[in-house]
Amino acid sequence: MRSSLEVFTVDTGASSVVFQTDELIEAPNWDPRGGGFLVNCGGRLYRVPLDNPRLVPVETGFATRCNNDHGFSPDGAWIAFSSHRENGAEIFLIPAAGGEPRLISPRPPSWFHGWSPDGKGVVYAAARGTNRVVDICAMPLGGVEVQLTGGEGHSDGPDYSADGTQVYYNCDRGGHAQIWVMRADGSGQRQLFADDHVNWFPHPSPCGRHVLYLAYPPGTEGHPRDLQVTLCLMDPDGGNRRRVVEMTGGQGSINVPCWSPDGRAFAYMRFN
């Protein structure tokens, strides 16, 4: 077994296995309409239905170099995802059932990470300017990109709070990646806590009670796969941090929003 798609239930503190495969699959999203998950495998997107777990291809047209940056719109009608072309990653939009991609990012490289709760915009990581530092950007669909961070460090993994007023993200401006939060317009940036772990991919729960993040061992560079990592929960203000899953994982485990619509459980990938 190479990849194990699992679900952790917050109230019980227990994990259950949904699907296992010898293929490398990554980055589960929970379908807000119910019935399963969205993952990527070998540059393509797949659904994993709950009633008969297996890899069901999603049509993405010419976009066949998809990475693990993808997600359903809050109403479940659309999928935003990143795929590579000659100049780098770009963000595309397709109907949830699949279809021909429509480009929505203004220029590469742009890596999708989350939808606004009202479904009218997206937040993502992007490299802009001559120094190619990765920053956080937001954009209403059909609108103009707004850069929320300004090269203070490598900023990545953005995701909106349940009410859409804040964006959680990770940034290494203090030396290694830690969890930060800012208002949705980019103001009020602050680090929520400090520890020795290298912390990535914060995901606020839809119920507004929790934030999930991935903790790498101290000294980890970037966000590699196949390390002993920990999935942690905390309160939205950074308090009450607790370790809930210890596993082999990292890149591909929780890169994108992975909570159930009611906020009672989250999905993740374990690698062996």
C-alpha positions, -999 to 999 in steps of 0.1 A, spaced: 0 0 0 14 34 -10 -14 58 -2 -41 56 24 -71 81 23 -83 84 58 -108 105 78 -103 118 114 -135 125 134 -129 153 159 -154 143 186 -142 107 189 -105 113 181 -105 82 158 -94 77 122 -109 54 97 -96 42 63 -117 52 32 -95 39 4 -60 25 -1 -40 20 -33 -5 13 -45 -8 45 -66 5 79 -52 -27 99 -46 -27 133 -29 -46 162 -14 -82 151 -6 -110 176 -8 -144 167 8 -172 171 -17 -196 196 -1 -225 179 -18 -216 146 -2 -206 113 -16 -169 114 -16 -136 131 -22 -115 148 -49 -78 138 -52 -50 140 -78 -29 111 -92 -3 112 -119 -12 147 -131 -50 140 -133 -79 146 -110 -101 118 -97 -132 114 -75 -132 87 -48 -169 79 -41 -178 68 -6 -203 41 -17 -177 23 -38 -142 38 -31 -121 38 -63 -104 63 -86 -130 78 -110 -114 102 -136 -126 138 -138 -124 153 -173 -100 182 -173 -95 186 -211 -60 198 -221 -50 202 -184 -32 169 -178 -4 182 -155 -25 188 -125 -7 192 -91 -22 188 -56 -38 223 -56 -75 219 -62 -109 223 -45 -147 224 -48 -165 257 -46 -186 260 -14 -218 250 -33 -201 220 -49 -208 233 -84 -173 240 -96 -137 228 -92 -108 252 -92 -74 236 -98 -38 242 -108 -21 226 -137 13 232 -153 19 246 -188 50 258 -204 54 289 -181 44 273 -148 13 265 -128 -19 283 -137 -54 281 -121 -83 268 -140 -121 263 -135 -143 234 -145 -178 222 -136 -178 197 -108 -187 170 -132 -157 178 -154 -152 197 -186 -130 220 -206 -109 242 -184 -113 280 -182 -82 299 -172 -89 323 -142 -54 332 -129 -38 363 -145 -3 348 -150 19 320 -139 30 307 -115 -2 305 -95 -11 277 -71 -48 275 -60 -55 269 -23 -90 280 -13 -123 295 -22 -139 324 -3 -169 311 17 -194 329 -6 -179 312 -36 -171 345 -54 -134 344 -52 -102 324 -46 -71 327 -26 -38 313 -38 0 314 -37 19 331 -65 53 343 -74 53 378 -87 80 403 -95 117 398 -104 127 381 -71 101 354 -75 92 353 -38 60 333 -32 33 356 -18 -4 353 -10 -29 367 -36 -67 368 -38 -90 374 -67 -127 376 -73 -138 354 -102 -135 376 -133 -119 404 -112 -84 418 -105 -57 400 -85 -48 416 -52 -15 407 -36 -20 403 2 16 398 13 46 417 1 77 395 0 82 393 37 92 356 33 79 325 15 41 327 22 20 297 12 -10 275 20 -37 302 23 -73 294 34 -102 316 44 -118 315 79 -154 303 80 -168 338 79 -144 350 52 -130 378 72 -95 363 77 -69 343 57 -47 318 75 -14 309 59 22 298 66 52 320 63 89 316 70 97 353 76 109 345 111 133 318 100 111 287 94 75 282 84 49 291 111 12 297 110 0 333 104 -33 350 100 -44 383 84 -75 401 75 -90 393 41 -76 425 27 -40 417 38 -39 440 69 -32 429 104 -7 402 97 3 383 128 20 351 138 -3 329 159 24 310 179 60 300 177 76 266 181 105 246 167 84 226 142 80 236 105 43 243 102 23 243 69 -12 243 54 -36 258 80 -72 249 73 -100 265 94 -130 243 99 -164 253 83 -179 254 118 -154 280 129 -142 260 159 -109 246 148 -78 251 126 -60 221 112 -23 223 102 6 200 94 38 200 116 71 189 101 101 180 122 124 209 132 149 218 104 127 205 75 132 225 43 102 231 21 73 207 24 85 172 13 67 139 13 74 108 33 85 122 66 72 116 101 48 144 105 19 154 128 -15 167 121 -25 193 147 -56 211 157 -58 245 174 -84 271 183 -87 299 157 -67 322 179 -38 298 180 -45 284 215 -53 249 227 -29 233 202 -29 195 202 -14 167 182 -41 144 168 -25 122 141 12 110 139 20 95 105 43 93 75 32 121 52 38 157 43 35 170 7 1 157 -5 -14 150 30 -35 181 35 -23 207 10 -59 220 3 -91 224 23 -101 189 36 -128 194 62 -163 179 60 -190 205 54 -201 203 90 -166 207 104 -168 174 124 -142 155 105 -113 160 80 -97 139 54 -60 133 49 -34 111 31 -11 88 49 19 74 29 37 42 35 
